Amino acid sequence: MDGLDKITLALMVLLVVVALLFPLSGSRGDGRKDGDGAPAKDRKRHR
């Protein structure tokens, strides 16, 4: 059971890391949209 538990924990951690780092197309696209949107709001506020 200990070995299986360690394996399952390792797989879960790997899945989480991959889920956070790997979706390059989706996360980067959203990040760029948010990044482009935030400065625009700041610029409007300054205007």
C-alpha positions as CSV (number, residue, x, y, z in Angstrom):
1,M,0.0,0.0,0.0
2,D,2.8,2.4,0.8
3,G,4.4,1.9,-2.6
4,L,1.0,2.4,-4.3
5,D,0.3,5.5,-2.2
6,K,3.7,7.0,-3.1
7,I,3.1,6.2,-6.8
8,T,-0.4,7.8,-6.8
9,L,0.9,10.9,-5.0
10,A,3.7,11.2,-7.5
11,L,1.3,10.9,-10.4
12,M,-1.1,13.4,-8.9
13,V,1.8,15.9,-8.3
14,L,3.0,15.4,-11.9
15,L,-0.5,15.9,-13.2
16,V,-0.8,19.1,-11.3
17,V,2.6,20.4,-12.5
18,V,1.8,19.5,-16.1
19,A,-1.7,21.1,-15.8
20,L,-0.1,24.3,-14.5
21,L,2.9,24.4,-16.8
22,F,2.0,22.5,-20.0
23,P,-1.2,24.2,-21.4
24,L,1.0,26.7,-23.2
25,S,-1.6,27.5,-25.9
26,G,-4.5,28.1,-23.5
27,S,-2.7,29.7,-20.5
28,R,-0.4,31.9,-22.5
29,G,-3.2,33.1,-24.7
30,D,-5.3,34.0,-21.7
31,G,-2.3,35.5,-19.9
32,R,-1.5,37.7,-22.9
33,K,-5.2,38.9,-23.1
34,D,-5.2,39.7,-19.4
35,G,-1.8,41.4,-19.7
36,D,-2.9,43.5,-22.7
37,G,-6.2,44.4,-20.9
38,A,-4.7,45.5,-17.6
39,P,-2.4,48.2,-19.0
40,A,-5.2,49.5,-21.1
41,K,-7.3,50.0,-18.0
42,D,-4.4,51.7,-16.3
43,R,-3.9,53.9,-19.3
44,K,-7.6,54.9,-19.3
45,R,-7.4,55.7,-15.6
46,H,-4.4,57.9,-16.2
47,R,-6.2,59.7,-19.1
